[in-house]
Amino acid sequence: MAEEAASEKGCEVKIGPPWLTKYEKARIVGIRALQIALGAPVLVKVKEGMNPVEIAEEELKRGVLPIIIVRWTPGGRYQEIPLRCLRLQP
């Protein structure tokens, strides 16, 4: 119980919306697709004919990417948010 409460506290989004913005999504998919194209291991089962962008989108949709989003304010404050704590846009 205490571990669950601690992990939920770590997921509190203080800066920006509680979902992944379209700009963050585009950057994640683009960077991950480049990694896959350059030979990085794939984290999901690949169907025949999938290109790196489709694979990256599937990894994002399934939530298997170990990525941390850093959001900044104009005042210089920032928050590091694990990708698993953000939901896709409504």
Backbone bond lengths (Angstrom), bond angles and torsions (degrees), N, CA, C in turn:
res aa  C-N    CA-C-N  psi(-1)  N-CA   C-N-CA  omega(-1)  CA-C   N-CA-C  phi
1 M - - - 1.441 - - 1.531 111.76 -
2 A 1.315 117.15 -45.12 1.452 120.48 -178.24 1.525 110.50 -65.43
3 E 1.355 117.76 -35.55 1.455 121.03 178.80 1.521 110.52 -66.17
4 E 1.330 117.85 -39.64 1.452 121.65 179.20 1.528 110.58 -64.12
5 A 1.316 116.98 -42.68 1.458 121.13 179.77 1.531 110.33 -64.47
6 A 1.326 116.98 -39.68 1.458 120.72 179.43 1.522 110.99 -67.17
7 S 1.328 117.29 -40.67 1.458 119.45 -179.59 1.522 110.77 -69.29
8 E 1.323 118.31 -36.14 1.457 121.08 177.41 1.529 110.52 -67.60
9 K 1.319 117.30 -35.50 1.455 120.08 177.94 1.520 110.20 -65.08
10 G 1.330 117.42 -36.26 1.455 121.98 178.01 1.513 112.38 -67.85
11 C 1.323 117.82 -15.18 1.458 122.57 -179.10 1.521 112.98 -96.11
12 E 1.303 118.28 6.83 1.460 120.35 -179.89 1.527 109.69 -71.54
13 V 1.327 116.56 121.25 1.462 122.04 -179.35 1.522 108.07 -93.87
14 K 1.331 116.05 113.47 1.459 121.48 -177.73 1.526 112.10 -100.90
15 I 1.332 116.85 -24.09 1.460 121.43 -177.75 1.526 108.09 -117.96
16 G 1.310 116.32 122.32 1.456 121.05 177.30 1.521 112.66 82.17
17 P 1.332 115.37 -177.51 1.466 120.24 -177.36 1.525 111.69 -74.16
18 P 1.341 117.43 159.07 1.468 120.58 -179.54 1.528 113.16 -80.19
19 W 1.315 117.46 13.25 1.455 120.97 176.51 1.526 109.10 -124.45
20 L 1.310 115.62 168.62 1.453 122.95 179.15 1.527 108.08 -78.99
21 T 1.327 117.49 124.12 1.464 119.31 -179.73 1.522 109.73 -74.18
22 K 1.328 116.78 162.70 1.460 120.24 -179.26 1.535 111.02 -63.80
23 Y 1.325 117.72 -28.32 1.455 121.77 178.99 1.533 110.90 -73.03
24 E 1.332 115.97 -41.60 1.468 120.18 177.05 1.527 110.12 -65.23
25 K 1.333 116.11 -41.75 1.463 120.23 179.15 1.526 110.57 -61.88
26 A 1.324 117.23 -45.52 1.460 121.37 -179.73 1.528 111.07 -61.03
27 R 1.307 116.56 -41.25 1.467 119.47 -179.33 1.522 111.31 -68.71
28 I 1.335 117.10 -42.39 1.464 121.04 179.67 1.519 110.46 -62.86
29 V 1.339 116.86 -48.08 1.464 120.33 -179.03 1.527 110.23 -63.01
30 G 1.324 117.69 -42.93 1.459 120.65 -179.79 1.519 113.18 -63.52
31 I 1.312 116.25 -45.85 1.468 120.09 -179.52 1.525 110.64 -66.89
32 R 1.325 116.52 -43.33 1.471 119.93 -178.86 1.528 110.69 -67.25
33 A 1.343 118.16 -38.13 1.466 121.17 178.10 1.533 110.28 -63.43
34 L 1.319 116.99 -38.72 1.463 120.52 176.99 1.524 110.40 -64.02
35 Q 1.333 116.79 -43.29 1.464 120.08 177.93 1.529 110.92 -59.61
36 I 1.327 116.88 -44.24 1.467 121.26 -179.47 1.520 110.34 -64.78
37 A 1.331 117.07 -42.20 1.458 121.39 179.25 1.530 111.87 -62.73
38 L 1.326 116.21 -29.58 1.461 120.68 179.46 1.527 112.94 -90.08
39 G 1.342 117.60 5.71 1.460 120.67 172.51 1.513 117.09 105.74
40 A 1.319 118.72 10.59 1.465 120.48 178.01 1.534 109.57 -66.32
41 P 1.334 117.59 149.18 1.465 119.17 178.32 1.528 111.43 -65.75
42 V 1.319 114.75 143.08 1.463 121.36 -179.16 1.518 108.76 -89.90
43 L 1.340 117.32 141.33 1.462 122.40 -174.30 1.528 113.94 -100.06
44 V 1.322 117.68 0.44 1.468 122.04 177.61 1.518 108.75 -131.39
45 K 1.317 116.35 165.20 1.455 120.46 176.60 1.525 108.51 -73.55
46 V 1.326 115.81 130.16 1.457 121.50 -175.36 1.523 109.96 -97.57
47 K 1.318 115.27 129.24 1.464 120.79 174.09 1.527 108.02 -84.24
48 E 1.304 116.13 152.48 1.463 120.14 -178.97 1.526 110.34 -62.24
49 G 1.313 115.68 135.23 1.456 121.25 177.57 1.519 115.21 89.63
50 M 1.342 118.31 0.95 1.470 120.12 179.00 1.529 109.61 -76.27
51 N 1.331 116.22 136.64 1.458 119.27 175.82 1.536 108.99 -93.78
52 P 1.342 118.46 169.37 1.467 120.85 -176.74 1.528 114.57 -56.68
53 V 1.328 118.22 -34.48 1.468 120.56 179.94 1.527 110.03 -67.56
54 E 1.315 117.57 -43.16 1.463 121.06 178.56 1.530 111.06 -64.26
55 I 1.321 116.83 -38.03 1.469 120.83 178.01 1.530 109.66 -65.24
56 A 1.339 116.91 -45.01 1.466 121.13 179.64 1.527 110.96 -62.24
57 E 1.335 117.82 -40.99 1.466 120.89 177.97 1.528 111.03 -64.22
58 E 1.328 117.21 -38.78 1.469 120.77 178.73 1.529 110.65 -66.67
59 E 1.336 117.05 -40.82 1.466 120.32 176.97 1.528 110.98 -61.74
60 L 1.329 116.17 -41.77 1.469 120.23 178.77 1.527 110.30 -64.97
61 K 1.324 116.75 -44.90 1.468 121.19 -178.75 1.527 111.41 -61.30
62 R 1.329 117.32 -38.44 1.469 121.08 -179.65 1.519 113.32 -81.07
63 G 1.324 117.76 -12.31 1.464 121.05 176.28 1.519 114.76 75.06
64 V 1.325 117.55 32.87 1.463 120.31 -177.33 1.530 113.35 -100.05
65 L 1.318 117.62 0.07 1.458 120.08 -177.99 1.533 111.41 -83.46
66 P 1.320 117.45 124.97 1.473 120.36 178.25 1.531 110.72 -85.33
67 I 1.313 115.89 73.39 1.472 121.38 -174.49 1.525 109.75 -119.71
68 I 1.331 115.36 146.83 1.462 121.73 176.00 1.524 107.71 -116.95
69 I 1.330 116.27 127.96 1.462 122.84 177.55 1.526 107.93 -91.97
70 V 1.334 116.61 131.57 1.466 121.14 177.08 1.521 107.27 -108.61
71 R 1.324 115.81 119.98 1.467 121.76 178.09 1.527 109.05 -111.15
72 W 1.333 115.39 132.67 1.456 122.39 -178.21 1.520 111.05 -111.80
73 T 1.332 116.44 151.61 1.458 121.87 171.14 1.527 107.83 -104.82
74 P 1.323 118.33 161.90 1.472 120.08 177.11 1.534 112.18 -60.73
75 G 1.327 117.32 -24.92 1.458 121.05 -179.42 1.527 113.90 -79.77
76 G 1.320 117.64 -2.57 1.453 121.01 177.82 1.521 114.61 98.38
77 R 1.327 117.72 -5.31 1.468 119.73 176.12 1.521 108.95 -74.88
78 Y 1.327 116.30 154.71 1.448 119.81 177.36 1.514 110.18 -146.29
79 Q 1.329 114.32 163.26 1.459 120.72 175.97 1.515 107.78 -138.92
80 E 1.319 115.97 135.21 1.452 122.03 174.85 1.527 107.82 -98.32
81 I 1.342 116.67 118.52 1.460 122.10 -174.86 1.521 109.03 -118.60
82 P 1.330 119.01 119.19 1.468 120.24 175.48 1.532 110.07 -61.24
83 L 1.313 116.53 141.72 1.458 121.52 -178.00 1.523 111.93 -58.16
84 R 1.324 117.49 -31.56 1.474 121.23 -178.93 1.527 111.30 -65.93
85 C 1.332 118.21 -18.08 1.462 121.74 -179.16 1.529 113.14 -86.98
86 L 1.328 116.85 -11.62 1.458 120.77 -179.80 1.522 109.39 -104.55
87 R 1.319 116.12 143.30 1.462 119.00 176.28 1.519 108.12 -101.53
88 L 1.328 115.96 161.61 1.456 119.71 177.09 1.517 108.86 -69.70
89 Q 1.332 117.13 158.72 1.458 121.18 -175.37 1.532 111.83 -55.32
90 P 1.339 115.43 142.72 1.475 119.31 179.54 1.518 112.23 -68.92
